[in-house]
Amino acid sequence: MTAPAELNGFSPAVAALVDQAQRSERAGQREIARRRYEAALYMLQSGDGVAAATLIRRIARTYLDEGQI
């Protein structure tokens, strides 16, 4: 998984969290992935709406993959 275009160009801290989340998700560690995506979401700035929507979808996806939704 690579960061989609709407997540490119953000701070190294946000990019690192998304990368960690993706690796956790691939390893089946969905709760950890969620935490990383949520941390990245809170670090976004005003005007990062597209990236925020992407992160929210990824968070939701972890719940779907666990069968919680």
C-alpha positions as a Python dict, from the first residue, in 0.01 Angstrom:
ca = {
    (1, 'M'): (0, 0, 0),
    (2, 'T'): (131, 345, -82),
    (3, 'A'): (3, 679, 35),
    (4, 'P'): (-261, 811, -203),
    (5, 'A'): (-205, 1145, -373),
    (6, 'E'): (-429, 1325, -122),
    (7, 'L'): (-190, 1227, 160),
    (8, 'N'): (129, 1333, -19),
    (9, 'G'): (297, 1656, 81),
    (10, 'F'): (212, 1642, 450),
    (11, 'S'): (449, 1668, 740),
    (12, 'P'): (695, 1384, 793),
    (13, 'A'): (518, 1301, 1119),
    (14, 'V'): (181, 1249, 945),
    (15, 'A'): (343, 1050, 664),
    (16, 'A'): (524, 832, 917),
    (17, 'L'): (202, 760, 1106),
    (18, 'V'): (20, 664, 786),
    (19, 'D'): (310, 437, 689),
    (20, 'Q'): (306, 272, 1032),
    (21, 'A'): (-71, 231, 1011),
    (22, 'Q'): (-47, 65, 672),
    (23, 'R'): (219, -177, 793),
    (24, 'S'): (9, -260, 1100),
    (25, 'E'): (-298, -314, 885),
    (26, 'R'): (-110, -551, 653),
    (27, 'A'): (12, -742, 959),
    (28, 'G'): (-347, -784, 1078),
    (29, 'Q'): (-301, -544, 1370),
    (30, 'R'): (-611, -341, 1296),
    (31, 'E'): (-645, -175, 1636),
    (32, 'I'): (-290, -42, 1617),
    (33, 'A'): (-353, 70, 1259),
    (34, 'R'): (-663, 258, 1375),
    (35, 'R'): (-467, 434, 1648),
    (36, 'R'): (-205, 545, 1397),
    (37, 'Y'): (-465, 666, 1145),
    (38, 'E'): (-647, 854, 1422),
    (39, 'A'): (-325, 1017, 1541),
    (40, 'A'): (-251, 1126, 1183),
    (41, 'L'): (-606, 1259, 1153),
    (42, 'Y'): (-563, 1479, 1460),
    (43, 'M'): (-238, 1619, 1320),
    (44, 'L'): (-397, 1747, 998),
    (45, 'Q'): (-443, 2117, 944),
    (46, 'S'): (-738, 2324, 835),
    (47, 'G'): (-791, 2270, 465),
    (48, 'D'): (-684, 1904, 469),
    (49, 'G'): (-1039, 1782, 420),
    (50, 'V'): (-962, 1535, 143),
    (51, 'A'): (-688, 1373, 349),
    (52, 'A'): (-915, 1367, 654),
    (53, 'A'): (-1185, 1187, 456),
    (54, 'T'): (-929, 934, 335),
    (55, 'L'): (-809, 864, 688),
    (56, 'I'): (-1165, 827, 815),
    (57, 'R'): (-1237, 575, 539),
    (58, 'R'): (-926, 380, 635),
    (59, 'I'): (-1030, 380, 1000),
    (60, 'A'): (-1375, 256, 902),
    (61, 'R'): (-1215, -11, 683),
    (62, 'T'): (-1032, -156, 984),
    (63, 'Y'): (-1365, -198, 1161),
    (64, 'L'): (-1517, -360, 853),
    (65, 'D'): (-1226, -600, 823),
    (66, 'E'): (-1277, -704, 1185),
    (67, 'G'): (-1646, -758, 1124),
    (68, 'Q'): (-1748, -488, 1372),
    (69, 'I'): (-1970, -301, 1130),
}
